[in-house]
Amino acid sequence: MRSPADIPQGGETRPGLLHPLVAVVVCFGAVFVLSQFFRASNAVIAKTLSAEFGLSPEALGLLTGMFFLSFGAAQIPVGMLFDRFGARRTAPVVLTAAIAGSILYGLADGEAMLIAGRLLLGIGCSVVLMGSLFLFGQWAPAASFSTWMGRMIAIGGAGGLLSTTPLAAIAETLGWRTAFWGAAALTAAGAIAIYAMARDRPSSDGVGTAPAEGLRDSLRGVRAALATPGFPTLILMGFASYPVVITVLGLWGGPFLADRHGLEPVETGNALLVMAATLIVANLVLGPLERRLDVRKWLILVLAAVVVAALGALAALPALPTWAVILLLALVGACGSYNIILAGHARSLLPDRLAGRGMALMAIAFMGGPAVLQGVSGVIVGAFPATNGAAPAIAYQAFFAFLAALVAVACLAYLRLPDAKPSAGFATDPARPA
C-alpha cells in the first residue's frame, strides 16, 4: 500500500501506534465509508421515499441536495477550526451532528424530518474528507498528496458500494430505517477512533500549533486563499468533477435505470455498484499515474473529455441497450474522479498556514456543488410530465446534456491555467522562512 517515499521520515511517532499517515487512513477512512454511504444512499431508496412520503422529483432533488448544502456551508468554519485547533479535536465534536442526523433520518415521519436529518448529516460529515486532506498536507510529501487522497476516497468508495445492492437488500428485508440507525452507531465508534489515533502535525502531540487568530484574521486567511492566482478557476473545475458523478450515482442514476430500463431495486443497485466500483479503482490508480507522468492539468482535461463524451452519448442516444448505459455510467464514475488531482493542484498553490481554509474552499466545490446540481437536476427532470410515475426519456436526456455542458464549460476555463507538476511541491509562505 505504501512505499518509503510515500511516508516522510521527519516528525515523531508515539511508541506502539501506527504511523500518523496510516492512522489517518484507518480512522478517517472508516468514517469516510459512512459519509459516502449517507451521501449516496438516496439513489437506491429514491422510489421508496417518493412513495412513502409523496415526494415529487423536485422535492427528492431538494432533499438529497440538503446533505451537500450543509456540508458545503460548514467547510469554511471547519477549515478555520482545523487551522486553529487541528483535526483530531475538531472532527469528533462535529461528527456528533452526523450521529444525530442518521438517527433522525431513520425516525422521520415526514419530509421536514427527512430534510432536518440530511442537513445534520451534511454538517457532521463535513469534517471527514477535509480532515484527512488537512492531515495529508501535514504528513505526506507533496508529490504523493493525490495518491494518499486517492487511497482515502477509494476506502470511502466502500460506502458507495454499501449504498447500492447491500442497502437495497436491507431495505427489502429489514427496512431502510434500520440501515440508518446502524450507521449512527458506527459513526460514533469512528469519532472515538479519530480522537484516539489521529495526530495533527509532526511537531505536535495532536494539538494545533497555529498562532492564535481572531475571527477577523481567520476571515482574512479565507480571502487570501481565494485570492491565490488561479484558485477560483480550480474551484469551478472542482464544481464540475465529483458533483457531476454523485448527482448521477447518488440520485438520478437509480430512477433513470428504473424508469427507462425497467430495473428492479436490487438490479438497479447492481448497476450502480458497477459505477461505484469503477470510482474506487480510479481513485487508486490516478494518484500514482499523476505522479509517474508528473502532470496534472493535461491528465485532468483528458479525463474530463471522456466524461463529456459519455454524458453526451447518454443524452443523445436514449435507445441504448442497458449494458451500454451501464458501461457509460462506469466511464463517468471512473473518469470523473479527477477531483483527487484537482485537490493536489489546489494544495500545491497554498502555504501551510492557509491549507485548512484553502482546502475548505475546494471542499465547498466538491461537496457543496452537488447541492446545487441535484436541486437544478430535480427541476430539469420534473419539468417533463411523468407517465405512470416514470419520467420520460427526454427528461433524462436533458439532465445528461446539462451535466455534459457544465463539464465542457469548466474545462474551457481550466485550459487557461498553467500546470502544477507534482514534483514541484507545495507553495511556501512568503511571510515565514521555508
NUKOLRO-112107 format. One line per 2 residues: number of its first residue (from 1); for each residue z, x, y of C-alpha. Coordinates in nm, 2 decimals. Each point is the difference from the previous one (the first is absolute). Layout:
BEGIN
NUM> Z/X/Y ~ ...
! end
This chain:
BEGIN
1> 0.00/0.00/0.00 ~ 0.07/0.28/0.24
3> -0.08/0.37/0.04 ~ 0.20/0.27/0.18
5> -0.24/-0.03/0.30 ~ 0.10/-0.36/0.04
7> 0.37/0.06/0.05 ~ 0.13/0.21/0.28
9> 0.24/0.27/-0.08 ~ 0.20/-0.02/0.32
11> 0.31/-0.21/0.03 ~ 0.29/-0.04/-0.22
13> 0.04/-0.25/-0.29 ~ 0.32/-0.13/-0.13
15> 0.11/0.13/-0.34 ~ -0.08/-0.23/-0.28
17> -0.23/-0.23/0.20 ~ -0.38/-0.04/-0.01
19> -0.20/0.20/0.25 ~ -0.01/-0.21/0.32
21> -0.38/-0.07/-0.03 ~ 0.04/-0.13/-0.36
23> 0.31/-0.20/0.11 ~ -0.21/-0.17/0.27
25> -0.26/-0.10/-0.26 ~ 0.26/-0.13/-0.24
27> 0.22/-0.20/0.22 ~ -0.25/-0.12/0.27
29> -0.26/-0.04/-0.27 ~ 0.22/-0.25/-0.19
31> 0.05/-0.21/0.31 ~ -0.37/0.03/0.09
33> -0.09/-0.16/-0.33 ~ 0.19/-0.31/0.12
35> -0.14/0.02/0.35 ~ -0.35/-0.01/-0.15
37> 0.10/-0.29/-0.22 ~ 0.13/-0.20/0.29
39> -0.31/0.05/0.22 ~ -0.26/-0.08/-0.27
41> 0.18/-0.27/-0.20 ~ -0.15/-0.30/0.18
43> -0.35/0.06/-0.13 ~ 0.09/-0.10/-0.36
45> 0.24/-0.28/0.10 ~ -0.21/-0.13/0.29
47> -0.13/-0.31/-0.18 ~ 0.36/-0.07/-0.12
49> 0.14/0.03/0.35 ~ -0.27/-0.21/0.14
51> 0.06/-0.28/-0.25 ~ 0.38/0.01/0.01
53> 0.03/0.02/0.38 ~ -0.33/-0.16/0.11
55> -0.12/0.31/0.18 ~ -0.35/0.00/0.16
57> -0.21/0.32/-0.01 ~ 0.11/0.07/0.36
59> 0.37/-0.05/-0.09 ~ -0.04/0.22/-0.30
61> -0.16/0.28/0.20 ~ 0.28/-0.03/0.27
63> 0.27/0.01/-0.27 ~ -0.14/0.30/-0.17
65> -0.05/0.18/0.33 ~ 0.36/-0.05/0.10
67> 0.11/0.29/-0.22 ~ -0.24/0.23/0.18
69> 0.08/-0.14/0.35 ~ 0.37/0.08/-0.03
71> -0.08/0.32/-0.18 ~ -0.22/0.12/0.28
73> 0.24/-0.12/0.27 ~ 0.29/0.20/-0.16
75> -0.19/0.33/0.00 ~ 0.08/0.13/0.35
77> 0.37/-0.07/-0.02 ~ 0.01/0.15/-0.35
79> -0.19/0.31/0.11 ~ 0.25/0.05/0.28
81> 0.29/-0.03/-0.24 ~ -0.17/0.25/-0.24
83> -0.04/0.25/0.28 ~ 0.36/-0.05/0.11
85> 0.20/-0.06/-0.33 ~ -0.24/0.09/-0.28
87> -0.14/-0.20/-0.28 ~ 0.29/0.03/-0.25
89> 0.24/-0.20/0.22 ~ -0.25/-0.24/0.16
91> -0.19/-0.12/-0.31 ~ 0.28/-0.15/-0.21
93> 0.14/-0.20/0.30 ~ -0.34/-0.15/0.09
95> -0.08/-0.07/-0.37 ~ 0.28/-0.26/0.00
97> -0.25/-0.23/0.19 ~ -0.24/0.03/-0.30
99> 0.28/-0.10/-0.24 ~ 0.08/-0.31/0.20
101> -0.36/-0.09/0.05 ~ -0.08/0.02/-0.37
103> 0.29/-0.23/-0.08 ~ -0.10/-0.24/0.27
105> -0.36/-0.01/-0.11 ~ 0.11/-0.09/-0.35
107> 0.23/-0.28/0.14 ~ -0.27/-0.14/0.24
109> -0.03/-0.38/0.01 ~ -0.27/0.00/0.27
111> -0.24/0.20/0.21 ~ 0.27/0.10/0.25
113> 0.21/0.17/-0.26 ~ -0.30/0.17/-0.15
115> -0.09/0.14/0.35 ~ 0.35/0.11/0.06
117> 0.01/0.18/-0.34 ~ -0.33/0.18/0.07
119> 0.12/0.11/0.34 ~ 0.32/0.15/-0.14
121> -0.19/0.16/-0.28 ~ -0.24/0.17/0.25
123> 0.29/0.13/0.21 ~ 0.19/0.14/-0.30
125> -0.31/0.16/-0.15 ~ -0.10/0.16/0.33
127> 0.21/0.31/-0.08 ~ -0.14/0.08/-0.34
129> -0.35/0.16/0.04 ~ 0.07/0.12/0.35
131> 0.33/0.16/-0.12 ~ -0.18/0.19/-0.27
133> -0.27/0.12/0.24 ~ 0.27/0.11/0.25
135> 0.17/0.20/-0.28 ~ -0.33/0.15/-0.13
137> -0.06/0.12/0.35 ~ 0.33/0.18/-0.01
139> -0.02/0.15/-0.35 ~ -0.36/0.03/-0.10
141> -0.26/0.26/0.12 ~ -0.25/-0.15/0.24
143> -0.30/0.05/-0.24 ~ 0.16/-0.21/-0.27
145> 0.13/-0.28/0.22 ~ -0.27/-0.25/-0.11
147> 0.05/0.11/-0.37 ~ 0.37/-0.10/0.01
149> -0.08/-0.32/0.19 ~ -0.26/-0.08/-0.27
151> 0.25/0.05/-0.27 ~ 0.24/-0.23/0.18
153> -0.25/-0.27/0.04 ~ -0.12/0.04/-0.36
155> 0.36/-0.06/-0.11 ~ 0.02/-0.30/0.23
157> -0.32/-0.12/-0.15 ~ 0.20/-0.10/-0.30
159> 0.14/-0.27/0.22 ~ -0.36/-0.12/0.06
161> -0.04/-0.01/-0.38 ~ 0.33/-0.20/-0.04
163> -0.14/-0.25/0.25 ~ -0.30/-0.07/-0.21
165> 0.01/-0.09/-0.38 ~ 0.38/0.05/-0.04
167> 0.08/-0.23/0.29 ~ -0.24/-0.26/-0.12
169> 0.16/0.01/-0.35 ~ 0.35/-0.02/0.15
171> -0.11/-0.29/0.23 ~ -0.13/-0.19/-0.30
173> 0.31/0.06/-0.22 ~ 0.31/0.04/0.22
175> -0.14/-0.11/0.33 ~ -0.10/0.21/0.30
177> 0.34/-0.03/0.16 ~ 0.17/0.19/-0.28
179> -0.23/0.30/0.08 ~ 0.13/0.02/0.36
181> 0.36/-0.02/-0.10 ~ -0.04/0.28/-0.24
183> -0.18/0.21/0.26 ~ 0.29/-0.05/0.24
185> 0.24/0.16/-0.25 ~ -0.24/0.29/-0.06
187> -0.03/0.06/0.38 ~ 0.37/0.02/0.03
189> 0.01/0.27/-0.27 ~ -0.28/0.19/0.18
191> 0.18/0.00/0.33 ~ 0.31/0.15/-0.16
193> -0.22/0.27/-0.17 ~ -0.16/0.10/0.34
195> 0.35/0.06/0.16 ~ 0.11/0.20/-0.31
197> -0.31/0.21/-0.05 ~ -0.20/0.04/0.32
199> 0.03/0.29/0.25 ~ -0.14/0.00/0.35
201> -0.08/0.36/0.10 ~ 0.02/0.35/-0.15
203> 0.25/0.09/0.27 ~ 0.23/-0.30/-0.05
205> 0.22/-0.16/-0.26 ~ -0.17/-0.34/0.02
207> 0.08/-0.06/0.37 ~ -0.26/-0.01/0.28
209> -0.01/0.31/0.21 ~ -0.19/-0.13/0.30
211> 0.17/0.03/0.34 ~ 0.16/-0.31/0.13
213> -0.25/-0.22/0.18 ~ 0.05/-0.31/0.21
215> -0.22/-0.30/-0.04 ~ -0.22/0.11/0.29
217> -0.05/0.34/-0.15 ~ -0.08/-0.15/-0.33
219> -0.26/-0.23/0.15 ~ -0.15/0.29/0.19
221> -0.05/0.16/-0.35 ~ -0.19/-0.30/-0.11
223> -0.23/0.02/0.30 ~ -0.04/0.37/-0.06
225> -0.11/-0.05/-0.35 ~ -0.24/-0.28/0.10
227> -0.15/0.22/0.27 ~ -0.08/0.28/-0.24
229> -0.38/0.05/0.02 ~ -0.18/-0.19/-0.27
231> 0.31/-0.19/-0.12 ~ -0.11/-0.35/0.11
233> -0.33/0.04/-0.19 ~ 0.20/0.10/-0.31
235> 0.20/-0.32/0.04 ~ -0.31/-0.21/0.02
237> -0.14/0.17/-0.31 ~ 0.34/-0.06/-0.17
239> -0.04/-0.37/0.08 ~ -0.32/0.00/-0.20
241> 0.13/0.18/-0.30 ~ 0.29/-0.13/-0.21
243> 0.02/-0.33/0.19 ~ -0.35/-0.09/-0.13
245> 0.09/0.09/-0.36 ~ 0.33/-0.20/0.00
247> -0.16/-0.30/0.17 ~ -0.23/-0.02/-0.31
249> 0.25/0.11/-0.26 ~ 0.31/-0.16/0.15
251> -0.15/-0.34/0.11 ~ -0.36/-0.11/-0.03
253> -0.11/0.18/-0.31 ~ 0.19/-0.24/-0.22
255> -0.12/-0.33/0.15 ~ -0.36/0.15/0.02
257> 0.00/0.07/-0.37 ~ 0.15/-0.34/-0.09
259> -0.22/-0.20/0.24 ~ -0.33/0.17/-0.05
261> 0.02/0.14/-0.35 ~ 0.24/-0.25/-0.17
263> 0.26/0.25/-0.11 ~ 0.34/-0.13/-0.12
265> 0.32/0.16/0.15 ~ 0.04/0.27/-0.27
267> -0.37/0.07/0.00 ~ 0.02/0.04/0.38
269> 0.30/0.23/-0.04 ~ -0.20/0.21/-0.25
271> -0.29/0.03/0.24 ~ 0.22/0.10/0.29
273> 0.18/0.24/-0.24 ~ -0.33/0.20/-0.02
275> -0.01/0.02/0.38 ~ 0.36/0.11/0.02
277> -0.05/0.26/-0.27 ~ -0.30/0.16/0.18
279> 0.22/0.01/0.31 ~ 0.26/0.20/-0.19
281> -0.25/0.25/-0.14 ~ -0.16/0.05/0.34
283> 0.33/0.08/0.16 ~ 0.07/0.27/-0.26
285> -0.35/0.15/0.04 ~ -0.07/-0.01/0.37
287> 0.28/0.23/0.11 ~ -0.10/0.29/-0.22
289> -0.37/-0.06/0.08 ~ 0.07/0.01/0.37
291> 0.19/0.33/-0.05 ~ -0.27/0.15/-0.22
293> -0.28/-0.09/0.24 ~ 0.21/0.08/0.30
295> -0.14/-0.29/0.19 ~ 0.13/-0.34/0.12
297> -0.25/-0.17/0.24 ~ -0.31/0.01/-0.22
299> 0.19/-0.09/-0.32 ~ 0.14/-0.31/0.18
301> -0.34/-0.10/0.14 ~ -0.17/0.02/-0.35
303> 0.28/-0.21/-0.16 ~ -0.02/-0.25/0.29
305> -0.38/-0.03/-0.04 ~ 0.05/-0.10/-0.37
307> 0.25/-0.26/0.10 ~ -0.24/-0.15/0.26
309> -0.28/-0.01/-0.27 ~ 0.23/-0.17/-0.26
311> 0.12/-0.26/0.25 ~ -0.35/-0.05/0.12
313> -0.12/-0.07/-0.35 ~ 0.28/-0.25/-0.06
315> -0.10/-0.17/0.33 ~ -0.38/0.00/-0.06
317> -0.01/-0.08/-0.38 ~ 0.22/-0.30/-0.08
319> -0.17/-0.05/-0.34 ~ 0.11/0.33/-0.15
321> 0.15/-0.01/-0.35 ~ 0.37/0.03/-0.04
323> -0.01/0.35/-0.14 ~ -0.20/0.12/0.30
325> 0.24/-0.16/0.24 ~ 0.30/0.17/-0.17
327> -0.19/0.33/0.02 ~ -0.06/-0.04/0.37
329> 0.37/-0.09/0.06 ~ 0.10/0.31/-0.20
331> -0.22/0.21/0.24 ~ 0.17/-0.15/0.30
333> 0.34/0.08/-0.15 ~ -0.09/0.36/-0.09
335> -0.20/0.10/0.31 ~ 0.22/-0.20/0.24
337> 0.28/0.24/-0.08 ~ -0.11/0.24/0.28
339> 0.31/-0.10/0.19 ~ 0.19/0.29/-0.17
341> -0.25/0.25/0.15 ~ 0.02/-0.18/0.34
343> 0.38/0.05/-0.01 ~ -0.05/0.37/-0.06
345> -0.24/0.01/0.30 ~ 0.25/-0.18/0.22
347> 0.30/0.22/-0.11 ~ -0.21/0.32/0.07
349> -0.01/-0.10/0.37 ~ 0.38/-0.06/0.04
351> 0.28/0.25/0.06 ~ 0.31/-0.05/-0.21
353> 0.20/-0.16/0.29 ~ -0.26/-0.29/0.01
355> -0.06/-0.03/-0.37 ~ 0.21/-0.31/-0.06
357> -0.14/-0.19/0.30 ~ -0.36/0.12/-0.06
359> 0.00/-0.10/-0.36 ~ 0.16/-0.33/0.10
361> -0.31/-0.07/0.21 ~ -0.22/0.07/-0.29
363> 0.21/-0.22/-0.22 ~ -0.05/-0.28/0.25
365> -0.37/0.03/-0.06 ~ 0.04/0.03/-0.38
367> 0.26/-0.27/-0.04 ~ -0.03/-0.21/0.31
369> -0.37/-0.02/-0.04 ~ 0.02/-0.23/-0.30
371> 0.20/-0.25/0.20 ~ -0.30/-0.04/0.24
373> -0.27/0.02/-0.27 ~ 0.17/-0.25/-0.23
375> 0.06/-0.24/0.29 ~ -0.36/0.03/0.12
377> -0.14/-0.02/-0.35 ~ 0.20/-0.32/-0.06
379> -0.18/-0.15/0.30 ~ -0.34/0.12/-0.12
381> 0.05/-0.15/-0.36 ~ 0.16/-0.31/0.14
383> -0.29/-0.07/0.24 ~ -0.22/-0.11/-0.30
385> 0.11/-0.33/-0.16 ~ 0.13/0.03/-0.36
387> -0.14/-0.20/-0.29 ~ 0.26/-0.11/-0.26
389> 0.24/0.26/0.13 ~ -0.25/0.29/-0.02
391> -0.14/0.18/0.30 ~ -0.39/0.02/0.00
393> -0.20/0.31/-0.05 ~ -0.09/0.03/0.36
395> 0.37/0.03/0.10 ~ 0.05/0.31/-0.21
397> -0.34/0.14/0.11 ~ 0.12/-0.03/0.36
399> 0.33/0.16/-0.10 ~ -0.15/0.30/-0.17
401> -0.26/0.04/0.29 ~ 0.29/0.01/0.25
403> 0.18/0.28/-0.18 ~ -0.32/0.20/-0.05
405> -0.08/-0.02/0.38 ~ 0.36/0.11/0.09
407> -0.03/0.31/-0.22 ~ -0.34/0.09/0.14
409> 0.11/-0.03/0.37 ~ 0.31/0.21/-0.07
411> -0.22/0.27/-0.16 ~ -0.22/0.02/0.31
413> 0.31/0.07/0.21 ~ 0.14/0.25/-0.25
415> -0.33/0.18/-0.02 ~ 0.06/0.14/0.35
417> 0.32/0.19/-0.09 ~ 0.01/0.36/-0.11
419> 0.11/0.07/-0.36 ~ 0.36/0.12/-0.07
421> -0.01/0.23/-0.30 ~ 0.30/-0.01/-0.23
423> 0.02/0.38/0.01 ~ 0.06/-0.01/0.38
425> 0.36/-0.12/-0.04 ~ 0.20/-0.23/0.23
427> 0.01/0.01/0.37 ~ 0.28/0.21/0.17
429> 0.21/-0.13/0.28 ~ -0.09/0.18/0.33
431> 0.35/-0.07/0.12 ~ 0.15/0.20/-0.29
433> -0.06/0.34/-0.16 ~ -0.22/-0.01/-0.32
! end
